[in-house]
């Protein structure tokens, strides 16, 4: 009887713990926010009116550049304009792409008229001067949008920052280089339109964010996957200098050797790829290429196997030289604070079906040559190899910045496995696993609906920690704060903060150092010593 009573009391206690968790972390998520028209704000371009939503003011779909259509297709973004008061209550359409902005999500409305940005601000007065966080989405540079619910800035904004998200052109609409496009350009370059979109959005923020309570002198860019890749390139672009103070790179960086297989092409390579693409469409002139339907271009471009087609290029203008080389030159080193990290099994959710052992071995021999036997011994499957590649690129960026950069450097490892597919089904903290914790969506109630309450508490703790670390870093360049586990700077010991899958967040040695050493050996094949310029 006593044993039954004890068991009943334990069960009752767990019930009340789950109920308390639901009340504390989730019930507010069940109530839709009250929405009302906000006070109109005057920007340098015109007047905009957003909405008041649950204590925040939100502006959606503000044009930061003119629609890149007609003769503006494949040109640098032109200034935006509008008449009267702009209704900023709806997102801009996503830039043209095939499929959804996120894996498994439905297609959004799409258009070439897509260059808009969105703002979440807790400020009720324009003189607040809050830190600003500008997000660059991922999507392999062929997909992505600022509209998915996952990317909304409401949770971060409630930590006392202004959050900005924006659309940039993807695929061949944002990255097509071509000899004739270069010939018509005043700078004799082409192809880096996605990067120029990012720079235009950041210039808009610099010129206008004060009207929304943000501090134009305290801007952090943060990107995931392809967004981190672009963020690293922005730190190396002279056109973006002075537009941001801090950078957060989540699972990615452009650290390869320009011109090498699979990496960022040189200008001539990118132009040759664009010419081959135009020829595949039967377009014999730039005029005929611009007359083709955008849907035809994006459909053909998304399935093309032309090397370097959907990548930025080293054009000598937007990107004067490869990112690794520029950032390792002290005169050009980035004077920003940097935070970077990876998911513990980044590659587990980005590779397809397991390769046949023969095909995998052949791929390794083709890619890594004389080092193939070492790679086959170190990486038994493609997922582990993909994780090591992301880790090498990300932490090479951290190494360079810690040695050469003009600011602080922090590194992290995200090891928590979210309780939903594809992570839970593969038992992996795969690519993008950290995003729901950083953005606070899905709401914390979902953790309690998906796993036992004591495990859900850990998820809620990590989400709170990450949002505080990210916003603290944006405010001061130091992620640490009262009540948070101490986060030491990344240095010669290469220690990182691990958001672990167990019961604590703690510092530890970077766990992939052997893999990084092997990757360093691979890049020496291209004549680059570890840490040297190319």
N, C-alpha and C positions, 0 to 999 in steps of 0.2 A: 504493500500500500504506500509506504513511504517512497519507494522507488517510482511508483506511478505519479505520486504527488510532485516529486521533484521534476520528473519529465514534463508534467503538465505546466509547472511553473516556468521551466526553461522555455517551453514552446510559447507560453503567454508573453514572457519577456521578449522573445525574438519578434513576436507579433507587434508589440508596442514599439520596439526599436525600429522595425520596418515602417510602422505608421508615423513615428516621429520623423524618420528620414524623409518620408513622402511629403509631410507637411513642411519640413525645413527646406528641402531641396527642390520640390517639384510642383506643388499645387499652383503656384503662380503661373507656371507654364501652361496650365489647363485653361486659364482665363485669357481670351484674346485681348490684346492691348487696345485701349481707347485711343482712337485716332481723331485728330482735329487739325484744322489748317493752322500753320505756324505763321508768325509774323514774317512778312517779306523781307528779304535781305538784298542789298545792292552790292553787286560784284563789279569788277572792272569792265565787264562785258555788258551786264544788264541786271535786271531784277529777277530774283528767283523766289518761289514760295514752296516750302516743303510742308511736312506734317509733324505734329506733336504726337509722339508714341511712347507711352509708358515712361515718362520722365525725360525722354530724349527728344531732340529735334532731328529729323531725318530728311535728307534731300536725295532724290534719286534721279538719275538720267540727265544730269547737267552736262551739256556739250562742252568739252574742253578743246575741241577742234571741229572744223567744218567736215561734213560728210565726205569721205574719200571716194567719191563717185565720178564717173565721166572722166574728164581730163585730170582730176585729182587722184584717180586710181594710180597706185604706185608712185606717189609723190610724198614728200615730207608733209606732215599735217599742217593745214592752213588754219588761220584764226577762225574761231567760232563767232557766231552772231545770232541774235534773235530779236524779235520785236515785242514790246510790252513786257508783261510779267510772265516768266516761264513757270509752268506747272511742273514742279519737281517732285511729283508723287509716284512716278512710275519709272522702272528701270528702262534704259535703252535696250533695244534688241541686241542679242549676242552677235558678235562678228561672225561672218560666214564660216562654216565648218561642217564636217560630216559627223553626225552623231551628237550625243549630249555633251554638255560641258564637263560632266563628271561621269566616271564609269557607272553604268546602270541607271542613269537618270534619263528622263525623256528629253527629246529635242526641245529647245526653246525657240521662240520667234527669232529669226535671224535676218540680218540685213547688212548691206555695205555701210549704211548709215548707223554706225554702232559706237562711235567714239564719245562715250559719256562716262561720267564719274558719279560716285555716290558718297554721301557724308553722313556719319552718325556723330552728333555732338551733344555732350551733357551741358554745354555752356548756355546760360540764359542771358549772358551779356557778352558783347564783342570784345571787351577788354580783358578777358580771362587769360589769354596766352597759354593754353594747354598744349602739351606735347601732341604731336601729330604722328599717326601711324598709317602708312600707305601700303596697301597689300597688292602683290603681283601674283596672280593665280598660276597654277600649273596646267599641264595638258599636252606635254610633248611638243609644244609650240605649234600644234595643229588644232587643238581644242581648248576650250575654256571660256569662262564668262564671269562677270562680277555679280550676277544675279542669284545663283543658287543660295538657298537658305543657309547652307553651311558657312558661307562667306560673309554673312551679315555682321556688322560691327557693333551690335547692341551690347553684347556681354563685355567686350573690351572697353567700350566707351563708358560703361558704368564704373570702370576703374579709374576714371578721371583723365581720359585721353580723347582726342578727336580721331576718328577712324575714317579713312578714305579708301575706297576700292574703285577700280576703273576697268574698262575694256580696252584691249589693244588688238590690233589685227594679227591673225594667225595664218599658218599655212602659206600658200603662194600669194595670198592677198597681202601678207605682211612681210614676206621674206624673199620675194622673187627678185633676183638680180638679172640683168640683161645688158649686153653691150649698148643697145640703143637707149635704154633707160639711163645708163651712165652718161651717155653722150648728151642727153638733154638736161642733165643735172648741172647746176652751177658749180658743184663740187666734183663733178665727174665720178659719181658713185651711185650705187643702187643696191637695193635688197634689204637694208636694215630698217625698214619702216616700222616694224614692231618696237624696236628700240627707240626710234624717233617718237613714236606714240607715247612711250613711257616718259621720255624726256619732256614732251609737251604737257603731259598730265602733271608732272612734277613742277614745271614752270607755272602752270595754272595754280597749283597749291601754293607756291611761293608768293604769287601775286594776290591771291584771293582768300586764303584760309583764315586770315585775321578776322574777316567779317563773320566767320563762323565760330569764333572763340579759340582758334588755333594759333600756335606760335610758328610763324614761317621760318624762324631761326632754330627750331627744334623739331626736325622731321626725321623719322625713321622709316626706311623702306624694309618690308619683310615679304619674302617670297618663298614658295614651296615648289620643289621639283623644277619645272621649266621656269617658274617665277624666281627661284633661287639662282638658276643659271643666268637669267637676265639681270638679276641684282648684282651678281659678280661682274658682269660686263659693264653695268652702269658705274661701278666703282672705278673701272678702267677707262671710261670715256671722258675726255675733256669737256664734252658738251654737257655733261651732267654735274660737273664740278660746282660745288656750292649749293646744290639743290637738296641735299640731305646730310645729316650728321651721323647717322647710325644705320647699321644694316643687320638684318637677321636672315640667315640663309638656312632653309630647312630642306635637307636632302638634295643637294645639288650645287654645282659650280662649274663654270667653264674653265677648266684647268688643263685641258689636253694640248697637244701640239697642233697648231694651225696647219691645215693642209694634209694632215695624216688621216687615214681611213676612219670614217665615222665621226670625226671631229670637225670643228668649225673650219670652213673652207677659206682659202685665200680669195682675193677679189677675182682673179682670172678664173679660178675654178668655179666660183659661184656664177659668174657671167656665162661660162660655158654650160653649166647646168641649166640656167634659165633659157639659153638659146636652144638647147636640146628639148626642153619642155615646150617651148613655142613651136618648134618644128613638129613635135608629136601631135600638136593640135592643128597643124596646117596653117599656122599664122606666120606669114612671111614679112610682116612689118609690125611696128609698135602700134600703129593705128588699128590694124586688124586684130591685134591681141587685146586692145582695150575695148573693141566692139563685141568680143565674145561674152556670152552670159556669165555672170559671176559664178552661178551654180555649176556651169561646165568646167570652169577653171578650178574651183575648189574640189570638185569630184575627181578630176583627173590628177590634180596635185596630191590629193590625200592617198592615192593608190600608186603613185609613181615610185619607181625604185632608182631614180636618177640620184647619184650621190651628191649630198650637199644642197639639195633643192630647198628643203624646208628648215634651213639653218641661217643664222646671221653670218656675216662674213667680215674678214679683216679688210676693210675698205680704205684705210688710211685717213679716215675722217671721223666717223662715229667711233670706230675702233681703230686707232692708229697702229696697234700691234696686238699680238695675242695677249690675253688677259694675264696669264702666268708671267710672261716676260715683262709686261708693263708694271705689274704690282711688285715684282722683285727688284725693280730699279728704284733705289731710294728716292730719287728726284721725283718719281711718279707714284710713289707709294700712297695708298689711300689714307687720308687723315680723317678717319671715322672710327667709331667703336664698332666692334664686330662680334656677333653671336652666331654660331653655326652648330648644326648637329644632324644626326641621322636617326632613322628608325632601325632597331636592332636587326631586323630581318627585311630590310628595304626591298631586296630583290625578290622575296618570296611571292609577292602579289603582283609583280609586273611582268614576269615571264609567262609564257604560254604553257601548253602541255609539255611534260618532260621530254627532252630530246632523246632520241635513240643514242645509245652509248657510242656507236660508230660515228654518227653525225656530230655528236658533241666533241668527240676527240678530233675529228677533222676540222671543226670550227676553231678549236683551241690551237691546233698546229698552224692553221692559216693565220690566226691573229697574233700569236705569241712566238712563233718561230722557234728559235733555239731554247727558249724558256718554256716550251710547251709541256715538257715532262714535269717541271716544277709546278706549273699551273694545274695540271691534271691531278697531281698529288695533293695540292692544297685545296682545290675546289672540286668536289665530287659531283656537283650539279650546277646548272645554269643560275639558279636562284642565289646560291652563295657567291658565285662570281659577280652577279649583278649587284649584290650588296656591297662587295668589296670595291667595285668600280665607283659606286656612289660615295662610299666612305673615303676612298682615295681622293676624289675630286673635292669633297667637302672639307676634309681635314688638311689637305694640301693648302687650301685657301687659309685655314686657320694658322697653319705653320708659317706661311709667308707673312701673314699679317702680324703674328706675334713677334717675328724677327724684324720686319721691315716697316710695318704700318705705323701710323701716327696716332693710335688709340688703343683702347683695351680690347682683349680677345677672350671670349668665353666659348666653351664647347659643351655639348650635351649628347646623351644617348637616350632615346625613348624606347623602353623595353616593355611597356604595358601593352597587353593584348586586349583590344576593345571587344566587348561582348556581342558583336554582330558580324555577319559576313562582310568581306571575305576573310577577315582576321581571325574570328573565332573558329571558322571551319578549317583554316589552315594552321591554327595554333601559332600565329606569327604576328609580331608587331611590324606589319608590312608598310609599304609605301603609302604615306598619307595617314597613318594610324594616329598621329598626334593632332591632326587638324580639329577633330571634334572637341578635344580638350582645350586647345588654344582659343577656339572661337566660341566655346560654350554651347555647342549645338551638335547633336540633340540635347535637350534639356536633361538635367541630372536625374529626373524621374525615370528616364529610360534605363539608366544603370540599375536601378532597383527593380525594374520590371524584367531585366534581362539576366540578372544573376543574384546570388544570395546577398543579403544586406551587408554583411561584413566585408564582402568583396566590393560591393557598390560604394561603400564608404571610401575605400582606397581610390576608386575612380574619381569620386567627387573631390577628394583631397588633391589628387594630381591636377585636376582641372583648375582648382582654385590656385594651386601653386604656379602652374604654367601661366595663367592669366596675370597673376601678380608679377612673376618674373619678367614676362614680356613687356608689361606696361611700365614696370620700374626701370627696365633697361631703356625704354623709349624716353622716359622722363629725365634720366640722369646719366645713362651710359653704364650703370651698375645695376644688375638684376636683383641684388640682395635687398632684403627688407626685414622688418620686425616679424618674428615668428616663422620665417622661412629657413629651411636647411641652408647652411652656408655654401656658397658657390664661388670657388676659387678661379682665378684667371687661368687660361690655357697657356702653358709655357713649355719649357724643355722636358718636364716630366709627363706632358701630354695627358693630364688628368681632366676628366669630364664629369659633369653631373648626370647621374643615371636616374631617370624616372622609372624605377624598377617595377617588375611585375610581382614583387613580393610586398613587403610591408613598409618600405622606407624609400625616400629619395636621398641619395648620398653621392659623394665624390668617389671616383674610382679611376684606375688607370684605363686608358683607351684599350678596349679589348681586341681590336683588330690590327695591332701593330705589326704582326707577322705578315698579314695580308698586305698592309700598306708598304712594307719593305719589298715585297715581291712586285707590287705595282711600280714602285720606284725603279726597280731593276728593269722592268719592261720599258719605261719611258727613257731609260738610258740608251736603249736600242736606237732611239731617235737622236742621240747625241746630247741629251739633256741630263746633266747631273742632278741629283736630288737638291732642290732649292736653287738651281742655276737658271739663268735666263736662256731663252732659245732664240 
